[in-house]
Amino acid sequence: MANTPLRIVFAGTPDFAALNLQALLDSEHQVVAVYTQPDKKGKRKNQMAPRPVKDLALAHEIPVFQPHSLKTEEEQQVLANLEADIMVVVAYGMLLPKAILDTPKNGCINVHGSILPRWRGAAPVERSMLAGDAETGVTIMQMDEGLDTGDMLLIAKTPITDTDTSLAVFERLSELGTAALVDTLGQIQAATLTPEKQNNDLATYAKKLSKDEGVIDWSLPATEIDLKIRTLSPRIAVTFKMGEDKIKLLQCELLNQQGTPGEILPSDKKSIVVACGEGAIKLKQLQLPGKKPMDAAAILNSKREQFSAGVTLG
């Protein structure tokens, strides 16, 4: 067994999962089937939503399965018939019942975007950043029936800097995760892994992001507003009100100025500076309702009066 490539069933749906599938396709192991979410319609009429995992599998002539549930005996038998050594699950988006977890010879493993047991759940990268963690990482985990509670097989770590965006952290974790996944499979193949149980007393939960978290509270320190923008965008819009308009703030810059929270401070003709609870931020890129993202200078060309010094933002 030690030198025999593993027969892998892969389960995943979004781009992050497709990167891991590609790493498996580039390895010595054999991907015998792919499971992914059923096709969904996109936001525009008659347009299908992106399906990166499915398209990659079909391009490599790998059988694709898209069941609405894995709880039926029929679907469980389909998986059993594949005679997989292991199932690799990455952002699949569907609960795996115990019968599925127990079917492959070596069970199911998962690529999770945190250093477990910290930040189990749906939004580990964003929760880690918002909490001010100094580092995050990827945990390759043996799946069980709990939510990210299985034994840890391998952990890879990366620091979080004061200027990181969630997109930058996701990119680093993608590289770490694919390498860690292939490494883990090699150790499973060679029977050299030593699983480590999680300490449940140290567990934290990374709850889903909500739209309400994107609303700016100008009484917060400028550093916290900057962190919110870097962390939540683009998954959650970071916004403030000006009259009845909800304006998205896409990029900002920290400044050491003071004023009444939410007040636009005097600045040069190309800049918009807003006071916060502590410090201030320069609004570098914004998006008005129904418009494309624009820099502050372009906004001021048409709406200078609304963004003039002394105006207080909602």
C-alpha positions in Angstrom: 0.0 0.0 0.0 2.9 2.4 0.9 3.8 3.0 -2.8 0.4 2.6 -4.3 -1.4 5.9 -5.4 -4.5 6.6 -3.4 -7.9 6.3 -5.0 -9.5 9.7 -4.1 -13.1 10.9 -4.3 -13.1 14.7 -4.1 -16.0 16.8 -2.8 -16.0 20.6 -3.2 -17.7 23.5 -5.0 -16.1 27.0 -5.2 -12.8 28.3 -6.5 -10.9 27.5 -3.3 -12.0 23.9 -3.7 -11.0 23.8 -7.4 -7.4 24.8 -6.4 -7.2 21.8 -4.1 -8.7 19.5 -6.8 -6.0 20.8 -9.3 -3.3 20.0 -6.7 -4.6 16.4 -6.5 -4.7 16.1 -10.3 -1.1 17.2 -10.4 -0.1 14.6 -7.7 0.6 10.9 -8.1 -2.8 10.0 -6.7 -5.9 9.1 -8.7 -9.1 11.2 -8.5 -11.8 8.7 -9.4 -14.8 10.9 -8.9 -15.9 14.4 -8.0 -18.9 15.5 -5.9 -20.1 19.0 -6.1 -23.3 21.0 -5.4 -26.1 20.9 -7.9 -25.9 23.6 -10.6 -27.6 26.9 -9.7 -28.8 29.8 -11.8 -26.7 33.0 -11.7 -28.0 36.4 -10.8 -28.7 37.2 -14.5 -31.5 35.5 -16.4 -30.7 32.3 -18.2 -27.1 32.3 -16.8 -25.7 29.6 -14.7 -23.7 30.3 -11.6 -19.9 29.5 -11.8 -19.1 25.9 -11.2 -15.3 25.7 -11.0 -15.0 22.2 -9.5 -17.4 20.6 -11.9 -15.8 22.3 -15.0 -12.3 21.2 -13.9 -13.4 17.6 -13.3 -15.1 17.4 -16.7 -12.1 18.9 -18.4 -10.1 15.9 -17.0 -12.9 13.4 -17.9 -13.6 12.6 -14.2 -17.1 11.4 -13.3 -19.1 14.2 -11.6 -21.9 13.5 -9.1 -24.3 16.3 -7.9 -26.8 14.8 -5.5 -29.2 17.0 -3.5 -28.6 14.8 -0.4 -26.2 12.0 0.7 -28.6 10.6 3.3 -30.2 8.0 1.1 -29.0 4.4 0.9 -28.9 4.7 -2.9 -26.5 7.6 -2.9 -24.4 6.0 -0.2 -24.1 2.9 -2.3 -23.0 5.0 -5.3 -20.1 6.2 -3.2 -19.3 2.7 -1.9 -19.1 1.4 -5.5 -16.3 3.8 -6.2 -14.0 1.9 -3.8 -12.2 5.0 -2.7 -9.2 4.9 -0.3 -10.1 8.4 0.9 -12.6 11.2 0.4 -11.1 14.8 0.3 -13.7 17.5 1.3 -13.0 21.2 0.6 -15.8 23.7 0.9 -18.4 21.2 -0.3 -21.4 22.9 1.3 -23.3 19.8 2.3 -23.4 17.8 5.5 -21.9 14.3 5.3 -23.8 11.7 7.3 -21.8 9.0 9.3 -22.5 6.4 6.6 -20.6 8.6 4.1 -17.8 9.4 6.5 -17.2 5.7 7.2 -17.3 4.5 3.6 -13.8 5.2 2.2 -11.1 3.0 3.6 -9.3 5.9 5.3 -12.5 8.0 5.9 -12.9 11.6 4.9 -10.4 14.5 5.4 -11.1 18.2 5.3 -9.0 21.3 4.5 -10.1 24.0 7.1 -8.9 27.6 7.0 -7.8 28.1 10.6 -5.5 26.7 13.3 -8.0 24.4 15.0 -9.6 24.2 17.5 -9.7 28.0 17.1 -12.3 29.3 14.6 -14.4 26.2 13.8 -17.2 27.1 11.5 -18.1 29.2 8.4 -15.9 32.3 8.4 -12.6 31.4 10.0 -10.3 33.8 8.0 -12.5 36.8 8.7 -13.1 36.0 12.3 -9.4 35.5 12.9 -8.6 38.9 11.4 -11.4 40.7 13.2 -10.2 39.2 16.5 -6.7 40.6 15.9 -5.0 37.2 15.7 -1.3 37.4 15.0 -1.5 34.2 12.8 -3.8 31.9 11.1 -3.3 28.7 9.0 -4.8 25.6 7.5 -5.6 22.4 9.4 -6.0 19.1 7.6 -8.5 17.3 9.7 -10.0 13.8 9.9 -13.7 14.4 9.6 -16.2 13.2 12.2 -19.9 14.0 12.8 -19.2 17.3 14.6 -18.5 20.8 13.2 -14.8 20.8 12.5 -14.2 18.7 15.6 -12.2 15.8 14.1 -8.6 14.8 14.8 -5.9 17.1 13.4 -3.6 15.5 10.9 -1.4 18.5 9.8 -1.2 22.2 10.4 0.4 24.9 8.3 0.6 28.5 9.6 1.0 32.0 8.2 1.2 35.4 10.0 -1.5 38.1 9.7 0.0 41.5 9.1 -1.4 45.0 9.9 -2.0 45.7 6.2 -3.4 42.3 5.2 -6.7 42.0 3.3 -8.8 38.8 3.6 -8.2 38.2 -0.1 -4.4 38.2 0.5 -4.8 35.9 3.5 -7.0 33.6 1.4 -4.4 33.4 -1.3 -1.6 32.4 1.1 -3.9 29.9 2.8 -4.7 28.4 -0.7 -1.0 27.8 -1.3 -0.5 26.4 2.2 -3.6 24.3 2.0 -2.9 22.6 -1.3 0.7 21.8 -0.2 -0.5 20.5 3.2 -3.2 18.4 1.6 -0.8 16.6 -0.7 1.7 16.2 2.1 -1.0 14.7 4.3 -2.0 12.2 1.6 1.6 11.1 1.2 1.8 10.5 5.0 -1.5 8.5 4.9 -0.1 6.5 2.0 3.1 5.8 4.0 1.2 5.2 7.3 3.3 7.8 9.1 0.6 10.1 10.4 -0.1 10.6 14.1 -3.6 12.2 14.5 -3.9 14.7 17.4 -7.2 15.2 19.2 -8.5 18.8 19.5 -8.8 20.5 22.9 -12.4 21.4 23.0 -11.8 23.8 25.9 -9.8 26.1 23.4 -12.4 26.0 20.7 -13.9 29.2 19.3 -16.7 29.4 16.7 -16.4 31.4 13.4 -20.1 32.4 12.8 -21.3 33.4 9.4 -20.7 37.0 8.3 -23.8 39.3 8.3 -24.5 42.4 6.2 -25.0 44.4 9.5 -21.4 43.9 10.3 -20.5 46.0 7.2 -22.2 49.2 8.5 -19.6 51.7 9.6 -19.8 53.2 13.1 -17.7 56.4 12.9 -17.3 56.4 16.7 -15.0 53.4 16.4 -11.2 54.0 16.2 -9.9 54.5 12.6 -7.9 51.3 13.0 -11.0 49.2 13.6 -12.8 50.7 10.5 -9.7 50.1 8.4 -9.6 46.5 9.7 -13.4 46.1 8.9 -12.8 47.2 5.3 -9.7 45.0 4.8 -11.5 42.0 6.3 -15.1 42.1 5.1 -14.6 43.3 1.5 -15.6 42.0 -1.0 -17.8 39.3 0.6 -19.7 41.9 2.8 -20.1 45.5 1.6 -18.7 48.0 4.1 -21.1 51.0 3.9 -22.1 54.4 5.4 -25.2 56.5 4.8 -25.2 60.0 3.1 -28.8 61.1 3.2 -30.8 58.2 1.8 -27.9 56.9 -0.2 -25.9 53.9 1.0 -22.3 54.3 -0.1 -19.7 51.5 -0.2 -16.2 52.2 1.1 -13.8 50.0 -0.7 -10.4 51.4 0.3 -9.1 53.8 2.9 -5.9 55.1 4.5 -5.2 55.8 8.2 -4.4 59.4 9.2 -3.4 60.9 12.5 -6.0 63.6 12.6 -8.8 64.3 15.1 -12.4 65.6 14.9 -16.0 64.8 15.6 -16.7 61.2 14.6 -18.3 61.1 11.1 -17.3 64.7 10.3 -15.5 65.4 7.0 -12.3 67.3 7.8 -10.6 70.0 5.8 -8.2 68.5 3.2 -6.8 69.1 -0.3 -9.1 69.3 -3.3 -8.7 65.6 -4.3 -9.2 64.0 -0.9 -12.0 63.1 1.5 -11.0 62.7 5.1 -13.4 61.6 7.8 -12.8 61.8 11.6 -13.3 58.6 13.6 -13.5 57.9 17.4 -9.8 57.9 17.4 -7.8 59.2 14.4 -9.2 59.6 10.9 -9.4 57.9 7.5 -8.9 59.1 4.0 -11.6 57.6 1.7 -9.6 56.4 -1.2 -12.2 54.3 -3.2 -16.0 54.5 -3.0 -19.0 53.2 -4.9 -22.1 55.2 -5.2 -25.5 53.5 -5.7 -25.7 52.2 -9.3 -22.2 53.4 -10.1 -18.8 51.8 -10.6 -16.1 52.2 -8.0 -14.4 55.6 -8.1 -11.5 57.3 -6.4 -12.2 60.3 -4.1 -11.0 62.8 -6.8 -13.6 61.5 -9.3 -16.4 61.6 -6.6 -15.5 65.2 -5.7 -15.8 66.3 -9.4 -19.6 65.7 -9.3 -20.5 65.7 -5.6 -18.1 68.2 -3.9 -20.8 70.0 -2.0 -22.1 66.7 -0.4 -18.5 65.8 0.6 -17.4 69.2 1.7 -15.6 69.9 5.1 -18.0 70.1 8.0 -20.6 67.6 6.6 -21.3 64.7 9.0 -21.8 61.3 7.5 -24.4 58.9 8.8 
